[in-house]
Amino acid sequence: MDSVDVEQFVRDGFAKLEGIVPREVGDAARALLWQRIGLSPDDPSGWTQPVVWTSDMTGEGPFGQFMASPKLHAALDAVAGPGGWHPRGAVGNIPIRFPRVAPADDRGWHIDSNTMRADGTWGVSARPATLLLLVLFSEVGTDDAPTRIRAGSHRDMVKVLDGKQVLDPMKMGPIFDAAGSDRPLALATGSPGDAYVVHPFTVHAAQEHLGTEPRFMAQMPFVLTKPLSPGGDTPLARAIGW
């Protein structure tokens, strides 16, 4: 099953997965999320915050269908190797971005925490134990706050990380700002049921919602069965010259 463009993932540090579930499954997930946040798609007067967080912690209904998707599993096998990642049953945290309000101050360039310290906290290192998945539950066009991605920035980021240290991403703003700053900009657009698999070193950022309809998208780590390290033979390793 050709569920992911592996060569694009190696080159750009991300790849789009179209329709890991049917659109109606994404629509059903979005309907549940509206219920959970107590707001209505038909009443913009309640859209007063730029970001509202909710979650799926049980894999209920359509969320479980996303996580069990054969197309998703085939894509993860393709980039991390069969048996190279741990399945997850629930989506986890889900930020919903709303239009027509002042944007949140959370739009800086970054990579996600990817390494657990001995005390159970997480930071960033050159031996990541996760890869990132973005999942769309709504239509996301260029004005609908799609995640910004610096295509190819994973190759810049790996050069500045120390394999022996786990760093605090909150203190790495200037490093993130510089990494891949001259790279092409891509936008994670798509339809309900689409997803993006993203290399743990690929620099990305949120952005202001300039559209008209709220954007529903999850961003979740998939834990690798062993940390990424030099000498690996998967596209995850090949993408950064390892």
C-alpha positions in Angstrom: 0.0 0.0 0.0 1.6 3.3 -1.2 0.2 5.4 1.7 3.1 7.9 1.9 5.7 9.4 -0.4 8.8 8.2 1.3 11.2 10.2 -0.9 9.3 13.4 -0.2 9.5 12.6 3.5 13.3 12.1 3.2 13.7 15.3 1.2 11.3 17.7 2.9 11.0 16.2 6.4 7.2 15.6 6.1 4.7 14.0 3.8 0.9 14.3 3.5 -1.3 11.2 4.0 -4.5 11.7 2.1 -7.6 10.1 3.5 -6.3 7.8 6.2 -10.0 7.5 7.0 -13.1 8.5 5.0 -14.1 12.1 5.2 -17.3 11.2 7.1 -15.2 9.8 9.9 -13.4 13.1 10.2 -16.7 14.9 10.2 -18.0 12.7 13.0 -14.9 13.4 15.1 -15.4 17.1 14.6 -19.1 16.8 15.7 -18.0 15.1 18.9 -15.4 17.9 19.6 -18.0 20.6 19.2 -20.0 18.8 21.9 -17.1 18.5 24.2 -16.2 22.2 24.1 -19.8 23.3 24.5 -19.8 25.6 21.5 -21.7 25.5 18.2 -20.6 25.7 14.5 -23.8 27.8 13.9 -23.2 30.4 16.6 -20.0 32.5 16.1 -20.9 34.6 19.1 -19.4 31.9 21.3 -16.1 32.0 19.4 -14.3 34.4 21.8 -11.0 32.6 22.3 -8.3 32.1 19.6 -7.6 28.6 20.8 -9.7 26.1 22.8 -8.1 22.9 23.9 -9.9 19.6 24.1 -8.8 16.0 23.9 -9.6 12.3 23.1 -8.2 10.1 25.8 -10.2 6.9 25.1 -10.2 6.4 21.3 -14.0 6.7 21.3 -15.8 6.1 18.0 -14.2 8.0 15.1 -11.1 8.8 17.0 -10.3 5.1 17.4 -10.9 4.7 13.6 -8.2 7.3 13.0 -5.7 5.5 15.2 -6.5 2.1 13.8 -6.3 3.2 10.2 -4.4 0.6 8.0 -3.3 3.4 5.8 -1.8 5.3 8.7 -0.1 2.2 10.0 1.4 1.4 6.6 2.8 5.0 6.4 4.4 4.7 9.8 5.9 1.4 8.9 7.3 3.0 5.7 9.1 5.8 7.5 10.0 4.2 10.8 10.2 0.6 9.8 7.9 -2.3 10.6 7.8 -2.6 14.4 9.6 0.7 14.7 6.8 2.6 16.4 4.3 2.0 19.2 0.6 2.0 18.4 -1.6 4.4 20.2 -5.3 4.0 20.8 -6.3 7.7 21.5 -5.7 10.9 19.7 -4.7 12.9 22.8 -4.8 16.7 23.0 -6.5 18.7 20.2 -6.2 22.5 19.8 -9.1 24.2 18.0 -8.2 27.5 16.4 -11.0 30.1 15.9 -11.2 33.0 13.4 -12.3 36.6 14.0 -10.4 37.0 17.3 -6.9 38.2 18.2 -4.4 35.3 17.7 -2.8 33.5 20.5 0.9 34.1 21.4 1.9 30.5 20.5 3.1 30.8 16.9 6.8 30.5 17.3 9.0 28.2 15.2 9.9 25.0 17.1 10.3 21.3 17.1 8.3 19.2 19.6 9.8 17.7 22.7 11.0 14.3 21.6 13.2 12.8 24.4 12.3 11.7 27.9 14.7 12.6 30.8 15.3 10.3 33.7 12.8 12.3 35.8 10.0 11.8 33.4 10.1 15.3 31.9 10.6 15.8 28.1 13.0 17.9 26.1 14.7 18.0 22.7 17.8 16.0 21.8 19.6 14.5 18.8 18.3 11.1 19.7 14.6 11.5 19.4 12.2 8.9 20.6 9.1 10.2 18.8 7.9 11.3 15.4 5.0 13.8 14.9 1.6 13.2 13.3 -0.8 16.0 12.4 -4.4 14.9 11.9 -7.1 17.1 10.3 -10.8 17.0 11.5 -11.9 20.0 9.4 -11.3 21.5 6.1 -8.0 23.5 6.3 -7.2 25.9 3.5 -4.4 28.4 3.3 -6.3 31.0 5.4 -7.5 28.5 8.0 -4.4 28.5 10.3 -2.6 25.6 8.6 0.6 24.5 10.4 3.6 26.2 8.7 6.4 23.8 7.9 10.0 24.7 6.8 10.5 22.0 4.1 14.0 20.5 4.6 14.7 22.1 7.9 15.2 18.7 9.5 18.7 18.7 7.9 19.5 22.0 9.4 18.2 21.2 12.9 20.2 18.0 13.3 23.4 20.0 12.9 22.8 22.1 16.0 21.6 19.3 18.4 23.9 17.6 20.8 23.5 13.8 21.0 24.3 13.8 24.7 22.1 16.6 26.0 18.3 16.9 26.4 17.6 20.6 25.9 14.7 22.7 27.1 12.7 23.7 24.0 11.4 26.8 25.8 14.9 28.2 25.8 15.7 27.4 22.2 13.7 30.2 20.4 16.7 31.7 18.6 17.9 28.3 17.5 14.5 27.4 16.1 14.1 30.8 14.4 17.4 30.3 12.6 17.1 26.6 11.6 15.8 26.4 8.1 14.9 30.1 7.8 15.9 30.1 4.2 14.0 26.9 3.4 10.7 26.8 1.4 7.5 27.2 3.4 4.8 24.5 3.2 1.4 24.6 4.7 -0.4 21.6 6.2 -3.7 22.0 4.3 -6.3 19.3 3.5 -9.6 17.8 4.3 -11.1 15.9 7.3 -9.5 12.5 7.3 -6.1 13.7 6.0 -2.9 13.6 8.0 0.8 14.6 7.9 3.7 12.6 9.1 6.5 14.9 10.2 10.2 14.2 11.0 11.0 14.9 14.7 13.6 17.5 13.6 11.4 19.4 11.1 10.8 23.0 12.2 7.2 24.1 12.2 4.8 26.7 13.7 1.2 27.6 14.2 -0.2 30.7 12.6 -3.0 33.2 12.8 -6.5 32.1 11.6 -7.5 34.4 8.7 -10.4 32.3 7.5 -14.1 32.0 8.6 -14.5 28.5 10.0 -12.8 27.0 13.1 -9.8 24.7 12.4 -9.8 21.3 14.1 -6.5 19.5 14.0 -4.6 17.2 16.4 -0.9 17.0 16.8 0.4 13.9 18.5 3.7 12.0 19.0 4.1 8.4 18.0 6.7 6.9 20.2 9.5 4.9 18.5 10.4 1.5 19.7 14.0 2.7 20.0 15.5 6.2 19.8 16.7 7.4 16.4 20.5 7.2 16.2 23.3 7.1 13.5 23.5 3.9 11.6 19.7 3.4 11.2 18.4 2.1 7.9 14.9 3.7 7.9 13.8 6.8 6.0 13.7 8.5 9.4 17.5 8.1 9.6 18.1 8.5 5.9 16.3 11.9 6.0 19.1 13.4 8.1 22.0 11.7 6.5 22.3 8.9 9.1 
